[in-house]
Amino acid sequence: MNKKQLIARVQRYMGPGATRSTATAAVEAVLTAILSATTTSPRLHITRVGSFSRKENGQLNFRASDKFLKVQNSPYRTPTS
């Protein structure tokens, strides 16, 4: 998934009336917060989501929590086959 696809999915989750610009702002805010947190600390853990860590070469890694896959159904979620 690329950033454009992520924005489109977030817009669907936000429901009717959500604009692309509000979804873009939401995605940018979350990504900026994660990147900022991993520059001040080598590891960021978000409960029920997972852990983000930064390697010495600057690469950002994500390890999903076991509970991350058990997402509550959103009324705006599109089913995956």
C-alpha positions in Angstrom: 0.0 0.0 0.0 1.4 3.4 -0.9 0.5 6.7 0.7 -2.2 7.6 -1.8 -3.9 4.3 -1.2 -3.7 4.8 2.6 -5.3 8.2 2.3 -8.1 6.8 0.2 -8.7 4.0 2.8 -8.7 6.5 5.7 -11.2 8.7 3.8 -13.5 5.7 3.5 -13.1 4.9 7.2 -14.0 8.5 8.1 -17.3 8.0 6.4 -19.6 10.1 4.2 -18.7 13.8 4.1 -15.0 13.2 4.6 -12.9 15.0 2.1 -9.6 13.9 0.6 -7.9 16.9 2.3 -9.1 15.9 5.8 -8.0 12.3 5.2 -4.6 13.6 4.0 -4.3 15.7 7.1 -5.1 12.8 9.3 -2.6 10.5 7.6 0.1 13.2 7.7 -0.5 13.9 11.4 -0.1 10.2 12.3 2.9 9.6 10.2 4.6 12.8 11.4 3.9 11.9 15.0 5.4 8.4 14.5 8.5 9.7 12.8 9.0 12.4 15.4 8.6 9.9 18.3 11.1 7.5 16.7 13.7 10.2 16.3 13.7 11.0 20.0 13.4 7.4 21.2 14.6 4.3 19.5 11.3 2.5 19.9 7.6 3.5 19.9 5.0 1.1 21.1 1.3 1.7 20.4 -1.0 -0.6 22.4 -3.0 -3.0 20.3 -1.2 -1.8 17.1 2.5 -2.7 17.4 6.0 -1.3 17.7 7.9 1.0 15.5 11.7 1.1 15.8 14.4 2.9 13.9 17.6 1.1 12.9 21.0 2.8 12.9 20.7 3.3 9.1 17.5 5.3 9.6 15.2 2.6 8.3 11.8 2.6 10.2 10.5 -0.9 11.1 7.0 -2.0 12.2 6.1 -5.1 14.1 2.4 -5.7 14.4 0.8 -6.6 17.7 -1.1 -9.9 17.9 -4.3 -7.9 18.6 -3.7 -5.6 15.6 -5.4 -8.0 13.2 -8.5 -8.1 15.3 -9.9 -4.8 14.1 -13.4 -3.9 14.9 -15.6 -3.6 11.9 -16.3 -0.1 10.7 -19.6 0.6 9.0 -17.5 2.2 6.2 -15.0 -0.6 5.9 -14.9 -2.3 2.5 -14.7 -6.0 2.7 -11.5 -7.8 1.5 -11.9 -11.0 -0.4 
